[in-house]
């Protein structure tokens, strides 16, 4: 092999002193690329040190003295494995020749169990010497870790680069980078990491950091501490409300809003949910919905629910006011129009009820509940064909058995009024099959069965009509009719 001309780095350091970080990065990259070629040929050097690295006149480095280089073979790896040596530990059962240079060779190589990562250890130790210009034997060693204490002798390098050199010289192979490719990737990142490190240690950065800390403190105060305080006040308000201490609850809630104006939405939701749960006291439910509106007067659901409760309380002005305010907030409040429609419906103001149901259906063509009620109103108005069309439309749009039952009931009712009794019976029996609990179905079926001469079943249906619970106005009318007929003991009692 031709002799490589130049000066080895041991000599160069004696003449020039320690190298700068920029020079170290350049040389390290160059040497790793050389080692990569060696490793790709299934060899590892086993004796990397400054005196085996030549700086040529061209400025390029050359790695020399491959006399102790070792080929990586399956036999060799088997011996290493059999000796208990792996990437994280060392051991020995086979006798393997120990070669290398003290202070530069890693522990596993000293034990005769060198691996490719052993070259990285020697490379790292080489750069400790190049960066400090101090012989390794003259550098102290950490008694606990066995690592060299050298960073204070190389003030020209920054922490990220020093950390990387220490990683190369880790005591165990598995703690070092596992390939030259990994090292080269890390070297690409080091300049940016060093730049960030220098930036964070600059005076300008420290001043900026101090200002940032003050800003962060203000931010934390307003975005974290104050919201926590507001959350605590909300919690106390809820506890006071649960204890029926209304005045104290309001004080806590108002204090929370002063800290965080958004807390009013949380309070409104709290009262809204209490309104939903107040099924045993309509007055209490009304109070909760009014409080929900007090803290958030833009929640349409609160107005809709207040309207429903006021209707049940027969507070008719409250009903009208609630729905009017809800309609001002949004134009697509079909639930509100349906609710107001039921209010007019129950008061037998069918023209007004029809208007509201139609508005609900216009907004939401899937509003089966409004379609059903409009069908019912049309029957009461004598418009049976429209009632039938609406019921059929509803049946096409729902698979819910209870809604199907009430729509079939309307079909049967309309057919009854048209004196089409057989069709009426078929629809009413279908309605009964789907929902046996609906009182109006039993009442209508009783009338149809009586007309068709099925008196036994008619009496059974009348019994169900009289005894089951219902709030439908027409049911009360039909009950009154049959009771009056019973009272008069009229002949042909149930034949008409």
C-alpha positions in Angstrom: 0.0 0.0 0.0 1.3 3.5 -0.9 2.4 5.7 1.9 0.1 8.6 2.6 1.9 11.8 2.9 1.0 14.4 5.5 1.0 15.0 9.2 -0.8 12.9 11.7 -3.3 14.7 14.0 -1.2 13.9 17.1 1.6 15.9 15.6 -0.7 18.6 14.3 -2.3 19.2 17.7 1.2 19.6 19.3 2.0 22.3 16.8 -1.4 24.1 16.5 -3.3 23.4 19.7 -6.9 22.5 20.2 -9.3 22.8 17.3 -12.5 24.9 17.1 -16.0 23.5 17.0 -16.4 24.3 13.3 -13.2 22.5 12.4 -14.2 19.6 14.6 -17.6 19.2 12.9 -15.9 19.2 9.5 -13.3 16.6 10.5 -15.8 14.5 12.3 -18.1 14.3 9.3 -15.1 13.4 7.0 -13.9 10.6 9.4 -17.4 9.1 9.8 -17.7 8.9 6.0 -14.4 7.0 5.9 -15.5 4.7 8.7 -18.8 4.1 6.9 -16.9 2.8 3.9 -14.9 0.5 6.2 -18.0 -0.8 7.9 -19.8 -1.4 4.5 -16.9 -3.6 3.6 -17.7 -5.7 6.7 -14.6 -4.5 8.6 -14.0 -2.3 11.6 -10.8 -0.5 12.4 -10.2 -1.2 16.1 -7.4 1.4 16.5 -8.7 4.8 15.7 -6.6 7.5 17.4 -5.0 10.9 16.5 -1.7 9.3 15.4 -3.6 7.0 12.9 -5.3 10.0 11.2 -3.3 11.8 8.5 -4.0 15.4 7.5 -2.9 15.5 3.8 -1.6 18.5 2.0 -4.9 18.7 0.2 -6.6 19.3 3.6 -8.3 16.0 3.5 -8.0 13.4 6.2 -7.0 9.8 5.8 -7.4 6.9 8.2 -4.3 4.6 8.3 -2.9 1.5 10.0 -5.5 -1.1 9.3 -3.1 -3.8 10.6 -5.5 -4.6 13.5 -8.7 -4.2 11.5 -11.2 -7.0 11.9 -13.6 -8.5 9.4 -17.2 -8.8 10.7 -18.2 -12.4 10.0 -20.9 -14.7 11.3 -18.2 -16.7 13.1 -16.9 -13.6 14.8 -20.4 -12.5 15.8 -21.2 -16.0 17.1 -18.1 -15.8 19.3 -19.2 -12.4 20.6 -22.7 -13.7 21.3 -21.3 -16.8 22.9 -19.0 -14.7 25.1 -22.1 -12.9 26.4 -21.2 -9.7 24.6 -24.1 -7.7 23.1 -25.0 -4.1 22.5 -25.5 -3.4 26.2 -23.2 -5.7 28.1 -19.9 -7.5 28.1 -18.8 -11.0 29.0 -16.4 -13.8 28.0 -16.4 -17.5 27.2 -14.2 -17.4 24.1 -10.6 -16.2 23.9 -10.5 -13.3 21.4 -7.4 -11.3 20.8 -7.5 -7.9 22.5 -6.0 -5.1 20.4 -6.1 -1.3 20.3 -4.7 1.6 22.3 -5.3 2.2 26.0 -7.5 5.2 26.7 -8.9 5.1 23.1 -10.2 1.5 23.0 -13.6 0.9 24.6 -14.1 -1.5 27.5 -15.6 -4.3 25.3 -12.6 -4.2 23.0 -10.2 -4.5 25.9 -12.1 -7.6 26.8 -11.6 -8.9 23.3 -15.2 -8.3 22.2 -15.0 -5.4 19.8 -18.0 -4.5 17.7 -18.4 -1.9 15.0 -19.7 0.6 17.6 -16.2 0.2 19.2 -14.9 2.5 16.4 -17.3 5.2 17.5 -15.9 5.1 21.1 -12.4 5.5 19.8 -13.5 8.3 17.4 -15.2 10.2 20.3 -12.1 9.8 22.5 -9.9 11.1 19.6 -12.0 14.3 19.4 -11.7 14.8 23.1 -8.0 15.0 22.6 -8.3 17.2 19.5 -10.7 19.6 21.3 -8.7 19.9 24.5 -5.1 19.3 23.2 -4.6 17.3 26.4 -3.4 13.7 26.5 -6.3 11.5 27.7 -4.1 10.1 30.4 -3.9 13.6 31.9 -7.7 14.1 32.0 -9.5 13.1 35.2 -12.2 10.4 35.2 -15.6 10.3 36.9 -15.3 7.5 39.4 -18.9 6.6 39.2 -19.4 6.6 35.4 -15.9 6.0 34.2 -16.3 8.9 31.7 -13.6 11.5 31.1 -14.0 14.9 32.7 -13.0 17.1 29.7 -15.7 19.7 28.9 -14.2 22.4 31.1 -11.0 22.1 29.0 -12.8 22.8 25.8 -14.6 26.1 26.3 -14.8 26.7 22.5 -17.5 24.2 22.0 -21.2 24.4 23.0 -23.2 21.9 25.0 -25.0 20.1 22.2 -21.7 19.2 20.5 -20.1 18.2 23.8 -23.1 16.0 24.6 -22.7 14.3 21.2 -19.0 13.5 21.8 -20.0 12.1 25.2 -22.6 9.9 23.5 -20.0 8.5 21.2 -17.8 7.6 24.2 -20.6 5.9 26.2 -19.3 2.9 28.2 -21.7 0.3 26.6 -22.1 -0.2 22.8 -25.8 0.0 23.0 -25.6 3.5 24.5 -23.7 4.8 21.4 -25.1 5.6 18.0 -25.7 2.2 16.3 -24.5 3.1 12.8 -22.5 5.7 10.7 -25.8 6.7 9.1 -27.2 7.7 12.5 -24.1 9.7 13.3 -24.2 11.6 9.9 -27.9 12.4 10.5 -27.1 13.7 13.9 -24.2 15.8 12.5 -26.6 17.5 10.1 -28.8 18.6 13.0 -26.0 19.8 15.3 -25.4 23.3 13.7 -29.1 24.2 14.2 -29.0 22.8 17.7 -25.9 24.8 18.5 -27.5 28.0 17.0 -30.5 27.5 19.3 -28.2 26.9 22.2 -26.2 30.1 21.6 -29.3 32.1 21.1 -30.8 30.9 24.4 -27.7 31.9 26.3 -27.4 35.4 24.7 -28.1 38.5 26.7 -30.8 39.6 24.3 -32.6 36.3 24.7 -32.4 36.4 28.5 -33.9 39.9 28.5 -36.6 38.8 26.1 -37.2 35.7 28.2 -37.6 37.9 31.3 -40.1 40.1 29.5 -41.8 36.9 28.2 -42.0 35.6 31.7 -43.7 38.7 32.9 -46.1 38.5 30.0 -46.7 34.8 30.8 -47.3 35.7 34.4 -50.0 38.2 33.4 -51.4 35.6 30.9 -51.4 32.9 33.6 -53.1 35.3 36.0 -55.9 36.2 33.6 -56.2 33.0 31.7 -55.6 30.4 34.5 -55.8 31.8 38.0 -58.8 34.1 37.5 -60.7 31.4 35.6 -60.0 29.0 38.5 -61.3 31.6 40.9 -64.4 32.0 38.7 -64.8 28.2 38.6 -64.6 28.1 42.4 -67.3 30.8 42.7 -69.5 28.9 40.3 -69.1 25.7 42.3 -70.0 27.6 45.5 -73.1 29.1 43.8 -74.3 25.7 42.7 -73.9 24.3 46.3 -75.8 27.3 47.7 -78.6 26.7 45.2 -78.7 23.0 46.1 -79.1 24.1 49.7 -82.0 26.4 48.7 -80.0 29.4 49.6 -81.0 31.5 46.6 -79.6 34.9 47.7 -76.2 33.5 48.4 -76.1 31.5 45.2 -76.8 34.7 43.2 -74.0 36.5 45.0 -71.5 33.8 44.1 -72.7 33.7 40.5 -72.6 37.5 40.1 -69.0 37.5 41.5 -68.0 34.8 39.0 -69.4 36.9 36.1 -67.3 40.0 37.3 -64.2 37.9 36.9 -65.2 36.1 33.7 -68.2 37.3 31.8 -68.4 34.0 29.9 -69.4 32.4 33.2 -73.0 33.6 32.6 -73.4 30.9 30.0 -72.4 28.2 32.5 -74.8 29.6 35.0 -77.6 29.7 32.4 -76.9 26.1 31.5 -77.0 25.1 35.2 -80.5 26.6 35.7 -81.7 25.2 32.3 -80.8 21.7 33.4 -82.4 22.2 36.8 -85.6 23.3 34.9 -85.5 20.0 32.9 -85.2 18.0 36.1 -88.0 19.8 37.9 -90.8 17.5 36.7 -92.7 17.5 40.0 -93.0 21.3 40.4 -94.1 23.4 37.4 -93.6 26.6 39.4 -90.0 25.6 40.3 -89.3 24.7 36.6 -90.7 28.1 35.5 -88.4 29.9 38.0 -85.3 27.9 36.8 -86.1 28.7 33.1 -86.5 32.4 33.9 -83.1 32.3 35.7 -81.6 30.6 32.7 -82.9 33.4 30.5 -81.6 36.0 32.9 -78.1 34.8 32.5 -78.4 34.1 28.8 -81.2 35.8 27.0 -80.2 34.3 23.6 -80.9 30.7 24.3 -84.0 29.7 22.2 -84.5 26.4 24.1 -85.0 28.3 27.4 -87.8 30.3 25.9 -89.4 27.3 24.2 -89.3 25.3 27.5 -90.6 28.2 29.5 -93.5 28.4 27.0 -94.4 24.7 27.6 -94.3 25.1 31.4 -96.4 28.3 31.3 -99.0 26.5 29.1 -99.2 23.7 31.7 -99.6 26.4 34.4 -102.3 28.1 32.3 -100.2 31.3 32.4 -101.3 32.3 28.9 -99.5 35.7 28.8 -96.3 34.0 29.7 -96.8 31.5 26.9 -97.3 34.2 24.2 -94.4 36.3 25.5 -92.0 33.3 25.7 -92.6 32.2 22.1 -92.6 35.7 20.7 -89.1 36.3 22.2 -87.9 33.0 20.9 -89.1 33.8 17.4 -87.2 37.1 17.4 -84.0 35.2 18.1 -84.3 32.8 15.2 -86.4 32.2 12.2 -86.0 28.5 12.1 -87.5 27.6 15.5 -89.9 24.9 14.4 -90.2 23.6 18.0 -91.4 27.0 19.1 -94.1 27.2 16.4 -95.2 23.6 17.3 -95.4 24.6 21.0 -97.5 27.7 20.3 -99.6 25.6 18.0 -100.4 23.1 20.8 -101.3 26.1 23.1 -103.9 27.3 20.5 -105.0 23.7 19.8 -105.8 23.0 23.5 -107.8 26.3 23.6 -109.7 25.1 20.5 -108.4 28.0 18.4 -107.9 25.7 15.5 -107.2 28.4 12.8 -104.3 29.8 14.9 -103.1 26.3 15.7 -103.1 25.4 12.0 -101.0 28.5 11.2 -98.3 27.5 13.8 -98.3 23.9 12.7 -97.8 24.9 9.1 -94.9 27.2 10.0 -93.3 24.3 11.9 -93.7 21.9 9.0 -92.4 24.6 6.5 -89.2 24.9 8.6 -88.8 21.2 9.1 -90.5 18.8 6.8 -89.5 16.0 9.1 -91.4 17.4 12.1 -93.7 14.4 12.4 -95.3 15.7 15.6 -96.4 18.9 13.8 -97.7 16.9 10.8 -99.7 14.7 13.1 -101.3 17.6 15.0 -102.1 19.4 11.8 -103.8 16.2 10.5 -105.8 16.1 13.7 -106.8 19.8 13.4 -108.0 19.2 9.8 -110.3 16.4 11.0 -111.8 18.7 13.6 -112.2 21.3 10.9 -114.0 18.8 8.6 -111.2 18.7 6.0 -110.9 14.9 6.0 -109.0 14.5 2.7 -106.3 16.9 3.8 -106.1 15.1 7.1 -105.7 11.8 5.3 -102.9 13.2 3.1 -101.0 14.6 6.0 -101.3 11.3 7.9 -100.0 9.4 4.9 -97.1 11.9 4.5 -96.2 11.4 8.1 -96.2 7.6 7.8 -93.8 7.8 4.9 -91.3 9.8 7.0 -91.2 7.8 10.2 -90.3 4.3 11.4 -91.2 5.1 15.0 -94.0 2.8 16.1 -95.6 5.3 18.5 -95.8 8.0 15.8 -97.0 5.5 13.3 -99.8 4.5 15.8 -101.1 8.1 16.2 -101.0 8.7 12.4 -102.9 5.5 11.7 -105.4 6.6 14.4 -105.9 9.9 12.5 -106.4 7.9 9.3 -109.0 5.8 11.0 -110.7 8.8 12.5 -110.9 10.6 9.1 -112.3 7.5 7.5 -114.8 7.2 10.3 -116.0 10.7 9.7 -116.3 9.9 6.0 -118.5 6.9 7.1 -116.0 4.5 5.5 -116.2 2.2 8.6 -114.4 -0.9 7.3 -111.4 1.2 6.3 -111.6 3.0 9.6 -111.6 -0.2 11.5 -108.5 -1.5 9.7 -106.5 1.6 10.4 -107.6 1.8 14.0 -106.7 -1.8 14.7 -103.3 -1.1 13.1 -102.9 1.8 15.5 -104.0 -0.3 18.5 -101.4 -3.0 17.5 -98.6 -0.4 17.4 -99.6 1.4 20.6 -102.2 -0.1 22.8 -101.9 2.7 25.4 -103.5 5.4 23.3 -106.9 6.2 24.7 -108.3 8.0 21.6 -107.7 4.8 19.5 -109.9 2.7 21.8 -112.7 5.4 21.8 -112.8 5.6 18.0 -112.6 1.8 17.6 -115.5 1.4 20.1 -117.6 3.7 17.9 -116.7 1.9 14.7 -117.3 -1.6 16.2 -120.7 -0.5 17.5 -121.7 0.7 14.1 -120.5 -2.5 12.4 -122.5 -4.5 15.0 -119.5 -6.0 16.9 -121.1 -5.0 20.2 -119.0 -7.3 22.6 -115.8 -5.8 21.3 -117.3 -2.4 21.2 -118.1 -2.5 25.0 -114.5 -3.7 25.7 -113.2 -0.8 23.7 -115.5 1.7 25.5 -114.2 0.3 28.8 -110.6 1.1 27.7 -111.7 4.5 26.5 -113.2 5.3 29.9 -110.5 3.9 32.1 -107.2 4.8 30.5 -105.6 8.2 31.0 -105.8 10.9 28.3 -105.4 14.7 27.9 -106.9 14.8 24.3 -109.9 17.1 24.3 -111.9 14.9 21.9 -111.6 12.0 24.3 -113.4 13.9 27.0 -116.2 14.7 24.5 -116.5 11.0 23.4 -116.5 9.9 27.1 -119.3 12.4 27.9 -121.3 11.2 25.0 -121.2 7.5 26.0 -121.8 8.3 29.7 -124.9 10.4 28.7 -126.2 7.5 26.6 -125.7 5.1 29.5 -127.4 7.5 31.8 -130.4 7.8 29.6 -130.4 4.0 29.1 -131.2 4.6 25.6 -132.1 1.7 23.4 -129.7 0.6 20.8 -127.0 2.1 23.1 -124.0 1.6 21.0 -125.4 1.0 17.5 -125.2 4.5 16.1 
